[in-house]
Amino acid sequence: FETFVYGFIFGFWGLYVNLRQNLALLCGCILVGIVIPIAIFHCSLNAAFLIALCMIVGIFQVFGSFWVLGINFNGYSLVPLVLSIAIVVQHSIFVLHSFIGLVNDRKKRAKKTLSETFPAIFSSVFSLFILIVPLAFTSIPFIRSYICFVFLSMSFTAFNIPLLLLPCILSLMGPRNFDSGCEDGDESESELDVEPTFIPAPLATNDFKQSNNYTRLTLHSQDTQMTELANRQYDVPQDRTNSPI
């Protein structure tokens, strides 16, 4: 009996003792540690709610992929599950922070956010995918199931939640930009849609009329000087002809 308690078999089966309760406690601590800082620094409960929603959806998606792939939930699959939570939250905060920093209505901000964050997130997920795919051809079932399939599921979750699910939610109920002073849904023009144009300085100012009047006065003074000069040249020979010899 003592050999069984302190042996390898007891250590293996000890991984299953209170495993789901420990996962729930761990996810609760992560959720509190994420929601509170986001609500404080972004001053938005909506932003904190969206990150928490992405985290919960990511947990269910990875956990459901274990059942589809026939992977048992144990200590070996728990580590990739927690790691997938971290990656999903990281990418989601990256997308959310980019969305809050833009000024426009929700749909245009979500479109601009997706165009800005897609290359970085796709490169991160694709590099993980390239590293894990060769393990699918190994002859060791443990490595193929608990390393290759689990990390492939993690990379798929880290891609579709920040780049597919979150932008759709942001276009519908995303937080507004507090620095812009514009409410959500306002079709106000911003730097996202206005093309840079080069306007001459007199036309770009509010003193267009004054500058135009100044131009008219300048031209009038030049015409007056030219007229006086012409009359002066015309009067000189006429004075000579009329003067007595």
C-alpha positions in Angstrom: 0.0 0.0 0.0 2.8 2.4 0.9 4.5 1.6 -2.5 1.3 2.6 -4.3 0.8 5.8 -2.4 4.3 7.1 -3.0 4.9 5.6 -6.4 4.5 6.7 -10.0 1.0 5.4 -10.4 -0.3 7.5 -7.5 1.5 10.6 -9.0 -0.2 10.0 -12.4 -3.7 9.6 -11.0 -3.1 12.5 -8.7 -3.3 14.7 -11.7 -7.0 14.0 -12.0 -7.9 14.9 -8.4 -9.8 18.2 -8.2 -8.5 19.0 -11.7 -11.7 20.8 -12.9 -12.1 22.7 -9.6 -8.5 23.9 -9.9 -9.2 24.9 -13.5 -12.3 26.9 -12.5 -10.3 28.6 -9.7 -7.5 29.4 -12.0 -9.8 30.9 -14.7 -11.6 32.9 -12.0 -8.3 34.4 -10.8 -7.3 35.2 -14.4 -10.7 36.8 -15.1 -10.5 39.1 -12.1 -6.9 40.0 -12.9 -7.9 41.0 -16.4 -11.3 42.7 -15.9 -10.2 45.1 -13.1 -7.1 46.6 -14.8 -8.9 47.0 -18.1 -11.9 48.6 -16.5 -9.6 51.0 -14.6 -7.1 52.0 -17.3 -9.6 52.1 -20.2 -12.4 53.6 -18.0 -14.9 51.3 -19.7 -16.8 48.4 -18.3 -17.8 47.5 -21.9 -14.1 46.9 -22.8 -13.6 44.7 -19.7 -16.7 42.7 -20.6 -15.6 42.1 -24.1 -12.2 40.8 -23.0 -13.9 38.5 -20.4 -16.2 37.3 -23.1 -13.3 36.4 -25.5 -11.6 34.6 -22.7 -14.7 32.5 -21.8 -15.4 31.7 -25.5 -11.7 30.6 -25.9 -11.9 28.3 -22.9 -15.0 26.6 -24.3 -13.6 26.3 -27.8 -10.3 24.7 -26.7 -12.1 22.5 -24.2 -14.5 21.4 -26.8 -11.8 20.6 -29.3 -10.4 18.1 -26.8 -13.6 16.2 -27.0 -13.6 16.4 -30.8 -10.0 15.2 -31.1 -10.5 12.5 -28.4 -8.0 14.0 -26.0 -8.4 13.4 -22.3 -8.5 16.3 -19.9 -5.5 15.8 -17.6 -2.5 17.6 -16.4 -0.8 17.4 -19.8 -3.7 19.1 -21.6 -4.3 21.6 -18.8 -1.1 23.5 -19.5 -1.9 24.2 -23.2 -5.4 25.2 -22.2 -4.1 27.8 -19.8 -1.6 29.0 -22.4 -4.3 29.4 -25.0 -6.2 31.6 -22.5 -3.1 33.8 -22.2 -2.7 34.1 -26.0 -6.3 34.8 -26.7 -6.4 37.5 -24.0 -3.2 39.1 -25.3 -4.4 39.3 -28.9 -7.9 40.5 -27.8 -6.4 43.3 -25.7 -4.2 44.3 -28.7 -7.3 44.5 -30.9 -9.3 46.4 -28.3 -6.6 48.9 -27.6 -6.3 49.7 -31.3 -10.1 50.1 -31.6 -10.3 52.5 -28.7 -7.5 54.7 -30.1 -9.4 55.4 -33.3 -12.0 58.1 -34.0 -15.0 57.3 -36.1 -18.2 55.2 -36.0 -18.0 51.6 -34.8 -17.9 49.9 -38.2 -15.2 52.0 -39.7 -13.1 51.7 -36.5 -13.5 47.9 -36.5 -12.5 47.8 -40.2 -9.4 50.0 -39.6 -8.5 48.0 -36.4 -8.6 44.7 -38.4 -6.4 46.1 -41.1 -3.9 47.3 -38.5 -3.8 44.2 -36.2 -4.3 41.4 -38.7 -0.6 41.2 -40.0 0.9 41.0 -36.5 -1.6 38.4 -35.1 -1.6 36.3 -38.2 2.2 36.2 -38.2 2.2 35.1 -34.6 -0.3 32.3 -35.1 1.1 31.2 -38.4 4.6 30.8 -36.9 3.2 28.6 -34.2 1.3 26.6 -36.8 4.4 26.0 -38.8 6.4 24.8 -35.8 3.7 22.4 -34.7 2.6 20.8 -38.0 5.7 18.6 -38.4 4.8 16.8 -35.1 1.6 15.5 -36.7 3.8 13.0 -38.7 5.4 11.5 -35.6 4.9 7.8 -34.7 4.5 8.6 -31.0 0.7 8.9 -30.2 1.4 10.9 -27.0 3.3 13.6 -28.9 0.8 13.7 -31.7 -2.2 14.0 -29.4 -1.1 16.1 -26.4 1.4 18.3 -28.2 0.5 18.6 -31.9 -3.3 18.5 -31.8 -3.6 20.5 -28.6 -1.3 23.3 -29.9 -3.0 23.3 -33.3 -6.3 23.9 -31.5 -4.7 26.6 -29.4 -3.4 28.4 -32.6 -6.8 28.1 -34.2 -8.5 29.7 -31.2 -5.9 32.4 -30.9 -6.7 33.3 -34.6 -10.5 33.2 -34.9 -11.5 34.9 -31.7 -9.4 38.1 -31.9 -9.7 38.5 -35.7 -13.1 37.1 -36.4 -15.3 37.2 -33.3 -14.0 40.3 -31.6 -14.1 42.7 -34.6 -17.7 41.7 -35.2 -18.7 42.4 -31.6 -16.8 45.7 -31.7 -18.7 46.9 -34.8 -21.9 46.3 -32.9 -21.2 47.3 -29.3 -17.6 48.5 -29.1 -16.6 51.2 -26.6 -16.3 54.7 -27.8 -13.2 56.9 -27.9 -13.3 59.2 -24.9 -10.7 61.6 -26.3 -12.7 62.4 -29.4 -15.8 63.7 -27.7 -18.0 61.9 -30.4 -20.7 59.4 -29.5 -20.8 56.0 -31.1 -22.5 55.8 -34.4 -21.7 59.4 -35.5 -20.7 59.6 -39.1 -18.1 62.2 -38.4 -15.2 62.7 -40.7 -11.9 61.8 -39.3 -8.3 61.2 -40.3 -9.3 57.7 -41.3 -11.2 58.8 -44.5 -9.8 62.3 -45.4 -7.1 62.2 -47.9 -4.2 64.6 -47.2 -4.4 67.6 -49.5 -2.0 70.5 -49.9 -3.8 73.9 -49.9 -2.0 77.2 -50.4 -1.6 79.1 -47.2 -3.8 82.1 -48.2 -6.7 79.7 -49.0 -6.3 77.6 -45.9 -6.7 80.6 -43.5 -9.8 82.4 -42.4 -8.5 85.7 -43.8 -9.3 84.9 -47.4 -11.3 88.1 -48.0 -8.6 90.2 -46.4 -5.9 88.6 -48.6 -8.1 89.1 -51.6 -8.6 92.8 -50.8 -4.9 93.2 -50.2 -4.2 91.8 -53.6 -6.7 94.2 -55.2 -5.2 97.2 -53.4 -1.7 96.1 -54.5 -2.8 95.8 -58.1 -4.7 99.1 -58.0 -1.6 100.9 -56.6 0.6 99.3 -59.3 -1.9 100.5 -62.0 -1.9 104.0 -60.5 1.9 104.2 -60.6 2.0 102.9 -64.2 -0.6 105.5 -65.2 1.2 108.4 -63.5 4.4 107.3 -65.1 2.8 107.1 -68.6 1.2 110.6 -68.2 4.5 112.0 -67.0 6.3 110.6 -70.1 3.5 112.0 -72.3 3.6 115.5 -70.8 7.3 116.1 -71.2 7.4 116.3 -75.0 4.1 118.2 -75.1 5.6 120.8 -72.7 8.6 121.2 -75.0 6.4 121.8 -78.0 4.3 124.4 -76.3 7.2 126.3 -74.7 8.5 129.3 -76.6 11.8 128.9 -78.4 
